[in-house]
Amino acid sequence: MQVKLLGHCDQETINSQLQIVASAGRLSRTKGKVTQVYETSTDYESNIKMIKNVIGFGHETISEHDYLVFALEDVTPIIEQTIISYRLSSFTIKSRREGDFTNEGFYLPTFRNENGEVMPNNAELQKLYSQHAQNLFDSYHYFINNGIPFEDARYILPYSFHANIIMGMNAHELKRLVDSLLNGKLSHISELQELGMKLKEIIDYRAPYLKKFIENSKTDFTDNLNFLDDEYQLTTKNSILDKPNLINVTSDGDRVVAITALAARYQLSYNDASQALEQLEQKDPAICQKIIKGVMNNAANRELESVIYQFEFPSSLAVLTHFTRHRMHSMLIPDFVPIWDLTRVKTPKSIADFDLPKFQQLIDENIELYNYFKEQGVCEEDLVYFYLSANIANILTTINARSLKWMSALRTCKKTQWETREIFLEMAKQAKEKTPLLGEYYGPNCEVYGVCKEGKDSCKNRGVQKLELKPTNK
């Protein structure tokens, strides 16, 4: 694992960033305008003391003016899925859809027991795991050489394969991340602990005002639901969903958007806006549809955020990033520990048609070796590298209508990866059943608006890039 801070990191740059953060801390109680406060905040020691005092009072948001960008090289998707759960981070990840990962390599953990001690037969276990992982990579290469697309062959890759990421994060969010990596419930995964230590080393000289707050962290990461396992012996694992389910939605969502639009535009109470809509409907039964069209033609269309959908859906690890990268929805993803049911996998059609027996054999071999390592007493935190990209988990997400409109435009496009597209097509379908007027706008731009923004990559509307907000079905 390599963790590098990108950009300049000389003392002058550090001082400049500290000056900005200190100015934010002084602004509310110092005479003068922003630039005047900034220009007088030049002393390094004074700035450090000011920032520590303000953060110590609980005003941590001043550190959001300090932004850091990192290169994370040769880390696993275990780290990837952990960091992208921090919604205020920015990240760019090397694509597994477009690139060949045959020679990217994989992480080889040091196998420990439940007490955190290195297993006496660690060398043997490492050899077995290394041979197993290499076999999976060789099989990945075999599929590619026989015409299987990268995006399908990757389903057989172990979750120890090397990923490369650019991660940007303000210092406030970085503090939360490092605290979690060092002290959180997944901190016993050695790779996450290592990342936390490397980031802390960078913080110590790049954002020194955070050092003591991380070292003295009192964040409580206790699992307060473990009584369900201990007292009730609730260990039942439900079966994986076969498709997305809309489990909750704002009642009468179409009307809610129309009422919200009237309330905001005319400064009416919600009740008065509801009565106004009823009066308008007496004159024009289609008024709700017209208001929604007007909202959709507004680039901001914040009224849509008043309607909430809650979905559950199955997702393979191969495509989970396609969902987590969208920040404007709240996802509940199972922790890597305890280990999920490794028999639950998503099989790409291209592989099933070409050589299903080989794919199933690799799945079975993975489970067999996992069980052997478990019998040997290896802790679950080190067994996470037996996850395959094909393994499936049930995901819960809460998403507003504005985000669903935007995400469905991207994720129901024919260019989208097939599993992701199947999930979003079903989500859009079920949302439309409950909110038919809003649902008319859920789908790819070519179907909703009759145009495509993909330019030369368009599946049929080549060269059309300007979006005209005139739905074809209205």
Secondary structure by P-SEA (a helix, b strand, c coil): cbbbbcccccaaaaaaaaaaaaaaaacccccccaaaaaaacccaaaaaaaaaaaaaaccccccccbbbbbbbccccaaaaaaaacccccccccccccccccccbbbbbccccccccccccaaaaaaaaaaaaaaaaaaaaaaaaaacccccccccccccccbbbbbccccaaaaaaaaaaaaccccccaaaaaaaaaaaaaaaacccccaaaaaaacccccccccccccccccccccccccccccccccccaaaaaaaaaaaaaaacccaaaaaaaaaaaaaaccaaaaaaaaaaaacccccccccbbbbbbbbbcccccccccccccbbbbbccccccccccbbbbbaaaaaccaaaaaaaaaaaaaaaaaaaaaccccccccccccccbbbbbbbbbcaaaaaaaaaccccccccaaaaaaaaaaaaaaaaacccccccccccccccccccccccccccccccccccccccc
